[in-house]
């Protein structure tokens, strides 16, 4: 199997990269992996993925990274597999409501690759094999700091977590019909700007432990 591992920054998957250089487990199975560091944000991720696919077609794409959780009860370091994602801040603020492109009738909610206004992961068996809790993700260009906006995302999209690249993976992979998974580890709670309350080392360590386990079991 040829797998593409995607991350926005090298730091998020550094433990896996180090492990890849020393482990012999992957030598004994029909498996190879390319690593693609896209840069931060949906535009960078979409461009990097599309450019890669012009030259090589993987059998599986896995995106791995950290994320913020909407529920303050979610423990930092919890790792999720994302069952659906959406570009949540693509739209307009009108009076007291934020309207996305589907509300504005600029796109149809079931137009490929969307389904009911979100980008689902249809590869249920792959997600099951991850042995991780499923989450509903949203992708934003502006990190959410407003309590009202956070409540909107939870209400409208039943959002569990937010990132800045997840929907790009879902969009490209769905359009290209390539199996994919998005793994996200919680580093902070949405709206919390006190970095002392964030735990990136914990989130990255937890993410990579699960990533190593998953890839060595495929």
SVG drawing of the C-alpha trace seen along z (x, -y; Angstrom):
<svg xmlns="http://www.w3.org/2000/svg" viewBox="-30 -44 47 53">
<polyline fill="none" stroke="black" stroke-width="0.4" points="0.0,0.0 1.2,-3.5 0.2,-6.0 0.5,-9.8 0.9,-11.3 -0.1,-15.0 0.5,-17.6 0.5,-21.4 3.8,-21.6 6.7,-19.2 6.6,-19.6 3.1,-17.9 4.4,-14.6 8.1,-14.9 7.9,-11.9 6.4,-9.7 9.1,-10.9 11.8,-10.0 10.2,-6.6 10.0,-6.0 13.8,-6.3 14.5,-3.6 11.6,-1.1 11.9,2.1 8.2,3.0 7.2,1.4 9.9,3.3 8.1,6.5 4.7,5.4 3.6,4.2 3.6,0.5 5.4,-2.7 4.7,-6.2 5.4,-9.7 5.3,-12.7 3.8,-16.0 4.1,-19.2 1.6,-21.6 1.9,-24.7 -0.8,-26.3 -4.3,-27.0 -6.8,-25.7 -5.3,-27.3 -1.8,-25.9 -3.2,-22.5 -5.4,-22.4 -2.5,-23.5 0.0,-21.1 -2.3,-18.1 -3.4,-18.9 0.2,-19.4 1.3,-16.1 -1.6,-14.3 -0.5,-15.6 2.6,-13.3 1.6,-10.4 -1.7,-8.8 -1.7,-7.2 -4.0,-4.4 -4.6,-6.2 -4.2,-9.8 -3.9,-10.4 -3.9,-13.9 -2.5,-14.3 -2.5,-17.4 -3.6,-19.3 -6.9,-21.0 -9.0,-23.0 -12.0,-21.3 -15.3,-23.1 -16.4,-21.1 -14.3,-22.3 -14.7,-18.9 -12.7,-17.3 -9.3,-16.3 -6.3,-17.7 -4.4,-15.0 -7.6,-13.2 -7.2,-12.0 -10.2,-11.8 -10.8,-10.6 -12.9,-13.2 -16.1,-11.8 -17.0,-15.1 -15.6,-18.6 -16.7,-21.9 -15.3,-25.3 -17.3,-26.9 -16.4,-30.6 -16.9,-30.8 -19.8,-33.2 -21.0,-36.5 -22.0,-38.0 -25.5,-39.6 -27.0,-41.4 -27.0,-38.8 -26.4,-35.7 -23.5,-34.2 -24.7,-32.7 -22.5,-30.2 -22.5,-29.6 -25.4,-27.2 -27.5,-29.6 -26.7,-32.2 -27.7,-29.8 -24.3,-30.2 -23.8,-26.4 -26.1,-23.4 -25.8,-21.5 -25.7,-18.1 -23.5,-19.1 -20.4,-16.9 -18.4,-16.6 -20.8,-17.9 -23.6,-16.0 -26.1,-18.0 -23.7,-20.9 -20.7,-19.1 -17.8,-17.0 -18.2,-13.5 -15.7,-10.7 -17.5,-7.8 -14.7,-5.3 -16.4,-3.9 -14.2,-0.8 -11.0,-2.8 -12.3,-5.0 -13.4,-2.0 -9.9,-0.5 -8.4,-3.7 -10.1,-2.6 -10.6,-6.3 -13.6,-8.4 -15.3,-10.1 -15.6,-13.8 -17.3,-16.5 -14.7,-19.0 -14.9,-22.5 -12.1,-24.3 -11.6,-28.0 -9.3,-30.7 -9.8,-32.8 -9.3,-30.9 -12.5,-31.1 -12.2,-33.4 -15.9,-34.6 -18.2,-32.6 -21.1,-33.5 -19.4,-32.2 -18.3,-29.0 -21.9,-28.4 -23.0,-28.9 -20.5,-26.3 -21.6,-23.8 -25.3,-24.4 -25.1,-24.5 -22.4,-21.8 -22.4,-19.9 -18.7,-20.7 -16.5,-18.8 -13.2,-20.4 -11.7,-23.1 -8.6,-23.1 -7.3,-25.2 -6.8,-22.5 -9.2,-19.5 -11.8,-20.4 -9.1,-20.7 -8.2,-17.1 -11.9,-16.0 -12.6,-18.1 -9.6,-17.0 -9.8,-13.3 -13.6,-13.1 -13.2,-14.7 -10.3,-12.4 -12.0,-9.4 -9.0,-8.5 -9.6,-6.8 -8.6,-9.1 -8.6,-9.7 -8.1,-12.9 -6.6,-12.4 -6.8,-15.3 -5.3,-15.6 -6.7,-18.3 -4.1,-20.9 -6.5,-23.5 -10.1,-24.5 -11.7,-26.8 -11.7,-30.4 -8.9,-29.9 -6.1,-32.3 -4.0,-31.8 -1.2,-29.7 -0.3,-28.5 -3.5,-26.5 -2.6,-24.8 -0.6,-21.6 1.0,-21.1 3.6,-18.6 0.9,-16.4 -1.3,-16.7 1.6,-15.9 2.8,-13.0 -0.6,-11.5 -1.2,-12.1 2.0,-10.4 1.5,-7.3 -1.9,-6.7 -0.4,-7.5 2.4,-4.9 0.0,-2.3 -2.4,-2.9 0.1,-2.8 1.9,0.3 -1.5,2.1 -2.7,1.3"/>
</svg>
